[in-house]
Amino acid sequence: MRHSADQPLDLVRRPRRNRKAEWARRLVRENRVTTDDLIWPIFINEGKVPREPVATMPGVERVSVAEAVNVAREAKELGIPALCLFPNTPPSLRDEMGSEALNPDNLTCRALRAIKAAVPDIGLITDVALDPYTSHGHDGILENGRILNDETVAILTQQAVIQAGAGADVIAPSDMMDGRVGAIRIALDDNGFTDVQIMAYSAKYASAYYGPFRDAVGSSGTLSGDKKTYQMDFANGAEALMEAELDVAEGADMVMVKPGLPYLDIVHRVKSTLGVPTFVYQVSGEYAMIMAAAEKGMIDPERAMVETLTAFKRAGADGILTYFAPRMARWLKAER
């Protein structure tokens, strides 16, 4: 197309026409976050104190078992489909083997039973890993500085069955041990829990973004070494596809990528390649960065919240685990 300096461009396409007004932008918008996309992770605390702030996660609190029921009621009222439960196990109940994970009356199990009794139609997802229960803070059995894979899987299968018996709708193994999804699926089926789903943490990276979470569950001060021998190297992408393929082949109903925003490419590759329900976890460090910047007046937290959550949908995520879940749900209601 020829033009001169004094002659305007004769443009056939003017994309800005579709951006001229809010109503026009709404008509052509490709991706939207709804309450159906949200999973609310909550931290359960021992004792009767209803709520206790998590210092490194502004606006997030640990809640008692009784208060967790009220959180579930709030989630239902907001239209959030599911909660994901994480226990803050007291140090006195932690040991090298993570024995408290197999206690059918531990924090997670008590919370499951209490919530199911009061709000039976809210989805409950439980974390299967040993780090909330071990004195060394690792996700598995530690022996001479090495995490034992198969011995850990044997415990995780028992943990999964116990959680299913207490009312878990979805078992979410976050440990990254090899073969754990298949072993858990067999154990669930053998114990009559064929309808309990598995959401596998398929691509869980060894990330710097987990610090506030570890504070919330009380494992930051106990962790010895790092988790790089079982969590994924953040430089790798093809490995994530292999991990997700293995988990689906072993019986996972859903897969997950964790963390979120630094791994949008992984979310997209997993979803577009495998075509299975794909979830993403906007982890504690991502949440804390937005909230810390907001507290200093550097960023609008709601705009950042909506933008980042929409980015997950644009990348292909079917659902998002986020500490922003209740805030986003309220924002969506206000936008109607």
N, C-alpha and C positions, 0 to 999 in steps of 0.2 A: 504494500500500500504506500503510494507516494504522497508526500506532503511537503510543504515549504514552511519556513518559520512564521510567515504571516497567514498561513492557512491552517485551520484546526484539523485535528485528526478526524477522519470519518470512521468512527468506531461502530462496528456491527454489534459487538458484545460490550455491555456496560454492567459488569457484576455489581456495581454499587447500587444499581436500581433495586436489587433485592435486599439491600441493607438500609434503605432510606428511612424506615420507620419501624417502631417496635412490632406493630402488627405484621409487617412484611417479614421481618426477621423471624417471627414466630412461625409463619407459614412455611418457611423453607428450612427451618432448623432440623439438622440431621440427627442429633443425639440429645436425649433428655434423661435426666435422673428422676426417678419416682421413688416413693416410699417402698415400693416393691423391690427395689434394688438394695435396700439397706439391711445390714446385719450389725447389731449393736454389741460390741464386746464390753463385758462388765467384770469388775474385780470383786470377789467375795472375800470378806474379812471374818475372822473368828471373833466371837464376843457379841455383846448386845449394843454397842455403840452403833447407831444407825448408819452414819456416814463419816468418812474420814478422808480428807483431801489427799490426793497424790501430788506431792510438792512439785514434781517435774512435769506434771501434766495439768496445766491450769484448767479448771472446770470439770475435771474428772475426779471421781471419788471411789474409794473402796466402800462397799456396802455390806451390812450384816445379812444373814440369811433371811431374816424377817423383812428387811428393807429391799432385798432382791425381789421379793414378791411385789412390792409397790413399783419397782422399776419395770417389772413385767407388765403390770397393769398400765403403766404409762406408755410402754411400747405398743401395747394393743390399742390404746386410745389414739396414738399417733399413726397407727397403720403400719408399724414396723413388723415385718413377718417373723423375725427370729432374734434371739440373744445368743451370744457366745460367752460361756462362763470360764473364768480363770480364778483359781484360788490363791489367796495369800496365806500359805501354810505357816503356822508358828514354828520358830526354830526348834522348839522342843520336840516337834513331831517329825523333823527331818533326820534322815540318816543316809548312809552311803548307798543303800539299796533303794531308797525311795519307797520304803515299805508302806507309808501312809497312802500311797496311790491305790493300794489294794484293800483299804479299809472301806467297807460298804457304808460306813457312817461318817466318811470324811466330809469336808466342807462342800465339795462339788456335789456329792450325792445328796446331802441334806438340802442343798439349794435346789437341786433338780426335783426332789420330791415335793418340797414346799411350793415351788412355782407351778408344777403340774397340777397340784391339788387346787390351786387358786385360779390359775389361768391356763386351763388345759389345752387351749388351741393356739398358744404361742409356740413357735419352733424353738427347740433348745439344742444348741451345738456345744459339744464338750471337747476340750483339749486333751489329747492323749499324748503324753510325754512325761518324763520323770523330773524335769528341772524344777517344778514347783515343790517337789518332795525330797530332793536329794540335798545332803549337807554340802556337796561340792558344786551344786548349781548346774550340773550337766544334764542333758536329756536322756542319758542312759547310764548303764553300770560302768563305773570307772575302775580299771585295774592297772596298776603300774603306769599311770598316765595315758592309758589307751581305753577308748570307749568300746565295749564289747557289743557287737552287733546282734548276734543270734540270741544271746542271753537276755539282752534288752528286749528284743521282740517277744520273747516268751512272757515277760512281765507285762508288756503293752497289751497283749491279747487278753490277759486277765483283767487289766484295767478297763479295757473297752467293754468287756462283757458286764463288769460291775456297773459301769456308767449306764449302759443300756438298760440294765435291770432297775436302775434308779429313775429312769424316765428320759434319758437322752434320745432325741430324735435323729441326731446326726453325730457321728463320731468323726473327729477331725485330728488325725495323727500328725503332730507337728515336729516329730523327733528326727526325721530324715534318715532313719535306719533302713537298710536294704531289706526288701521283702516283707515289710511290716503290713502293708495294705492287704496282701493276699492272706497272711496269717490271721489278721483281724477279721477279714470277711469269712473265712472258714469258721473261726471261733464264734462269731455272731450267729451264723447260720446253724451251727451245731447246737447252740443254746436257745434256739427258737426265735432269734431276733432277725429274721430274714428281711423285715421291712425297715430296719434301721439303716440309714444311709451312711456312706463314707465320703467325707470331703477331705481329700488328701492335700496336705501341704506339699505339693509336688515339686515346686521350684522355690525352696526357701533358702535364701542367700545368707552367707555369713556377712552381716551388715553392721555398720556403725549406728544404724537407726533404731536399735532395740533398747538402748539404755533406759529410757523412762519406763518402759514395760517391766524391765527387770527390777526397777525400784518398786513398781506397783505390786509385783508378786513376791517381793522380798528376797530375790536371788542375786541382786547386784553385788552385795557384799560377800556372797559365798562362792561365786564363780571362780574356779581355779583354771588358769590358762584361757584358751579360746575354743571355739566350736568349729574350726575350719576343717577338721577331719570328717565331719558329717554334714554340715551345712555347705551350700554350694559356693564356689568361687565366683565373685561378682563379675569377673571378666568373661564368663562363659555364657553362651546363648544356646548353642545346639544341645548342650548337656541338659538344659531345661526341657527340651522337647523329648529327649530320651527318658528322663525321669517321669514326665507326665504320661508318656506312652506306656511305660512299665506299670504305673499306678492304675491306669484304665484297664490294662490287660489283667491286673490282679483283682479287679473288682471295684475300683473307685467309681462312685456315681458322679462326683464333681471333683475338679482339680482347682488348686489355688496357687497364685504367685504372690510372693512376699519378699521384700517390701513392695510398695506400690509405684509411686511416681518415678523413681529412678529406673523402673523396670517395665515401662509401658511397651517397649519393643517386645519383651518376653510375653506379656499378656496377649499382644496382637499375634505373635507367632504361634503360641499355644492354641488360641481360639481358632485362628484361620487354618491351622494344619490339622488339628484333631476334631474340631467341631463339636466338642463336648462342653457341658456347662462349666464355665471358667470364672473363677472368683479371684478377687485381688484384695489384699489387706493393706489399707492405709495405716501404717504402723505408728507406734507411739512417738518416734522421733519426728516423723512427718507432721503429725498433729502438733507436737510441742513446738516445732519451729514456727508454724503459722501463728500459734497462740502467743509465743514469746515476742514475735515481731509485732503482733497486734497490741500487746501490752505496752510496747514502746512507741506506738503510734506510727509504725513504719508500713503497716499494711491493713487493709480492711478485711477482717477475718471472714465475714460472710461471703464477700466476693471471692476471696481466695478459696474458701470451702467449696462454693458452687463450681468454680473453675476447675479445681483439681478433681472433684468427683465426676464432673462431666468428661474430663480427660480420660478417666478409666473406662467410661462407657464408650467413648470414641475409639479407644484402643481395642474394644471388643469384650470387655468384662460383662458378665451376666449379673453380677452382684458384687457388693463392696462391703467389706468389714471396715468400719470406721467409727472412731470415737465421736465424730460429728453427727452420728445417726440421729439422735433426738433433735439436735439443732437444725439439721437439714430437713427433717420431717416437719418441724414447726415452720421453717421458711417456706416449704412447699405449700403448706396449708394457707399461709398468708398470701401467697402468690395467686391462689385460685380466684 
